[in-house]
Amino acid sequence: MKRRQVLKNLGLGAGYVIAAPAVFNILQSCKSDPKSDWQPVFMNASNGYALTQVLDVILPKTDTPGASELNIAQFIDSYMDEVAGDKQREEFKAGANAFALSFKENFDKELEDGEAKDFEKAVAKYLGADEETRNAYLKRISETQDPEAPEADFDAHAGSYAYLNAVRDLGIWAWKNSEAVGENVLWYDPIPGAYLGCISTEEAGGGKTMSL
């Protein structure tokens, strides 16, 4: 695959639309106890390990469940394997590979040798980048969308930024729509009543988002 095509496959790291009933079935099937010996199906083992580590940085366990507790990495891997379209799969896999390359450059180690602190630094570097750097990443990726533009050099850093945005989008969506969070963290009413337009914040779930 040419470098231009690799960058095209990365997309802009957002816009994942999840609505099909099959997705909710996968999400609920991943609610069991975390599996320390989990082996990904769609991703390779190294990228699966990195995905788990990255999600633990983005969605850590606090007074609410974390990504590992809810098996969010397993869900994303299954979603890509069973539900996502070909284009989305290509984008996600290309992004994961770009992240592996940038991780090697940043820390001089392979993904499977990375420690929690390394992944924290990687997430901070890309998702916490200043506006100028973010715009440069987006410009780098968008340049590849113009078929008339000169051949673009592969940029693993721009690809990592896109990938981590995609992981964050999917991870947060899965977290909010998990049964544990829906029933125990968000405002949950299994039998909603009539619409009431003028009620106090306390009566409206204490300001929490209503679980769907």
C-alpha positions as CSV (number, residue, x, y, z in Angstrom):
1,M,0.0,0.0,0.0
2,K,1.3,3.5,-0.9
3,R,2.0,6.0,1.9
4,R,-0.7,8.2,0.5
5,Q,-3.3,5.5,0.8
6,V,-2.2,4.7,4.3
7,L,-2.8,8.3,5.3
8,K,-6.1,8.3,3.6
9,N,-7.2,5.2,5.5
10,L,-6.5,7.0,8.8
11,G,-9.3,9.5,8.3
12,L,-9.8,12.3,10.8
13,G,-10.3,10.1,13.8
14,A,-14.0,10.8,14.3
15,G,-17.5,10.2,12.9
16,Y,-17.9,6.6,14.0
17,V,-21.7,6.0,13.8
18,I,-22.9,3.2,16.0
19,A,-26.6,2.4,16.0
20,A,-27.3,-1.2,14.8
21,P,-28.8,-3.6,17.3
22,A,-25.8,-5.9,16.7
23,V,-23.6,-3.3,18.3
24,F,-25.6,-3.3,21.5
25,N,-25.5,-7.1,21.5
26,I,-21.7,-7.0,21.3
27,L,-21.6,-4.4,24.1
28,Q,-23.6,-6.5,26.4
29,S,-21.6,-9.6,25.7
30,C,-18.5,-7.8,26.9
31,K,-19.8,-7.0,30.4
32,S,-18.3,-10.0,32.1
33,D,-15.3,-9.9,34.4
34,P,-12.1,-8.4,32.7
35,K,-10.1,-11.1,31.0
36,S,-6.4,-10.8,31.7
37,D,-5.6,-13.4,29.0
38,W,-7.8,-11.7,26.4
39,Q,-6.6,-12.2,22.8
40,P,-8.0,-9.8,20.2
41,V,-9.6,-11.1,17.1
42,F,-9.5,-8.1,14.7
43,M,-6.2,-6.5,16.0
44,N,-2.9,-8.2,16.5
45,A,-1.8,-8.9,20.1
46,S,0.5,-5.9,20.3
47,N,-2.1,-3.4,19.1
48,G,-4.7,-5.1,21.4
49,Y,-2.4,-4.6,24.4
50,A,-1.9,-1.0,23.4
51,L,-5.6,-0.4,23.0
52,T,-6.3,-1.7,26.5
53,Q,-3.6,0.6,28.0
54,V,-4.8,3.6,26.1
55,L,-8.4,3.1,27.2
56,D,-7.3,2.8,30.8
57,V,-5.7,6.2,30.4
58,I,-8.8,7.8,28.8
59,L,-11.3,6.0,31.0
60,P,-9.6,5.1,34.3
61,K,-11.4,3.5,37.2
62,T,-12.3,6.1,39.8
63,D,-15.6,6.2,41.7
64,T,-17.1,5.0,38.4
65,P,-16.1,1.9,36.4
66,G,-13.1,2.1,34.2
67,A,-12.5,0.8,30.6
68,S,-10.9,-2.5,31.7
69,E,-13.6,-3.2,34.2
70,L,-16.2,-2.9,31.4
71,N,-14.1,-4.7,28.8
72,I,-14.2,-1.7,26.4
73,A,-11.1,-2.9,24.5
74,Q,-12.8,-6.2,23.9
75,F,-15.9,-4.4,22.6
76,I,-14.0,-2.2,20.2
77,D,-12.1,-5.2,18.8
78,S,-15.3,-7.2,18.4
79,Y,-17.1,-4.2,16.8
80,M,-14.4,-3.8,14.3
81,D,-14.4,-7.5,13.5
82,E,-18.2,-8.1,13.3
83,V,-19.9,-4.8,12.5
84,A,-17.6,-2.1,11.0
85,G,-17.5,-1.6,7.3
86,D,-14.4,-2.2,5.2
87,K,-13.4,1.5,5.1
88,Q,-13.7,1.9,8.9
89,R,-11.7,-1.3,9.5
90,E,-8.9,-0.1,7.2
91,E,-8.8,3.3,9.0
92,F,-8.7,1.8,12.4
93,K,-6.0,-0.8,11.6
94,A,-3.9,1.8,9.8
95,G,-4.2,4.1,12.8
96,A,-3.2,1.3,15.2
97,N,-0.1,0.6,13.1
98,A,0.7,4.3,13.0
99,F,0.5,4.5,16.8
100,A,2.9,1.5,17.0
101,L,5.4,3.3,14.9
102,S,5.2,6.6,16.8
103,F,5.4,4.7,20.1
104,K,8.6,3.1,19.0
105,E,10.0,6.5,18.0
106,N,8.9,8.2,21.2
107,F,10.0,5.6,23.7
108,D,12.4,3.3,21.8
109,K,10.4,0.2,22.7
110,E,7.7,-2.0,21.1
111,L,4.1,-1.7,22.2
112,E,4.2,-4.9,24.2
113,D,7.1,-3.6,26.2
114,G,5.3,-0.4,27.1
115,E,4.5,0.5,30.6
116,A,1.4,2.4,31.9
117,K,3.4,5.6,32.2
118,D,4.5,5.4,28.6
119,F,0.9,5.2,27.4
120,E,0.0,8.1,29.6
121,K,2.7,10.2,28.0
122,A,1.6,9.1,24.5
123,V,-2.0,10.0,25.1
124,A,-1.0,13.3,26.6
125,K,1.3,14.1,23.7
126,Y,-1.4,13.6,21.0
127,L,-4.7,14.3,22.6
128,G,-3.3,17.0,24.8
129,A,-1.4,18.7,22.0
130,D,-1.8,22.5,21.7
131,E,-4.1,23.9,19.0
132,E,-1.2,24.7,16.6
133,T,0.0,21.1,16.7
134,R,-3.5,19.6,16.4
135,N,-4.1,21.8,13.3
136,A,-0.8,20.6,11.8
137,Y,-1.8,17.0,12.3
138,L,-5.2,17.6,10.7
139,K,-3.6,19.5,7.8
140,R,-1.1,16.6,7.3
141,I,-3.9,14.1,7.1
142,S,-6.2,16.3,4.9
143,E,-3.4,16.8,2.4
144,T,-3.7,13.2,1.4
145,Q,-7.3,13.6,0.4
146,D,-6.4,15.7,-2.7
147,P,-5.5,13.2,-5.5
148,E,-3.8,16.1,-7.4
149,A,-1.5,16.9,-4.5
150,P,2.2,15.6,-4.5
151,E,2.8,12.3,-2.9
152,A,2.8,12.8,0.9
153,D,5.3,11.3,3.2
154,F,3.9,8.9,5.9
155,D,3.4,10.8,9.2
156,A,3.0,8.4,12.1
157,H,2.4,11.2,14.5
158,A,-0.6,12.6,12.6
159,G,-1.8,9.0,12.3
160,S,-1.5,8.5,16.0
161,Y,-3.5,11.7,16.7
162,A,-6.3,10.4,14.4
163,Y,-6.2,7.0,15.9
164,L,-6.4,8.1,19.5
165,N,-9.3,10.4,18.7
166,A,-11.1,7.4,17.2
167,V,-10.4,5.3,20.2
168,R,-11.6,8.0,22.5
169,D,-14.8,8.4,20.6
170,L,-15.6,4.7,20.5
171,G,-14.5,4.2,24.1
172,I,-16.6,7.0,25.6
173,W,-19.6,5.8,23.5
174,A,-19.2,2.2,24.8
175,W,-18.7,3.4,28.4
176,K,-21.9,5.6,28.4
177,N,-24.0,2.8,26.8
178,S,-22.8,-0.1,29.0
179,E,-25.3,-1.6,31.3
180,A,-23.3,-0.9,34.4
181,V,-22.9,2.8,33.7
182,G,-26.4,3.2,32.4
183,E,-28.0,1.8,35.5
184,N,-25.5,2.9,38.2
185,V,-23.9,6.1,37.0
186,L,-26.3,7.9,34.7
187,W,-29.9,8.8,35.5
188,Y,-31.8,5.5,35.0
189,D,-35.6,5.2,34.9
190,P,-36.6,1.9,33.4
191,I,-40.3,3.0,33.2
192,P,-40.2,6.7,32.3
193,G,-43.5,8.6,33.0
194,A,-45.1,11.7,31.6
195,Y,-43.1,14.6,30.3
196,L,-42.6,17.3,33.0
197,G,-41.2,20.5,31.8
198,C,-40.8,22.4,35.0
199,I,-39.1,20.3,37.7
200,S,-36.1,20.8,39.9
201,T,-32.7,19.5,39.1
202,E,-32.9,17.0,42.0
203,E,-36.1,15.6,40.5
204,A,-34.4,15.4,37.1
205,G,-31.8,12.9,38.1
206,G,-29.6,15.5,39.9
207,G,-28.3,16.9,36.7
208,K,-27.1,13.6,35.3
209,T,-27.6,12.6,31.7
210,M,-30.5,10.1,31.3
211,S,-29.5,6.6,30.4
212,L,-31.1,5.4,27.1
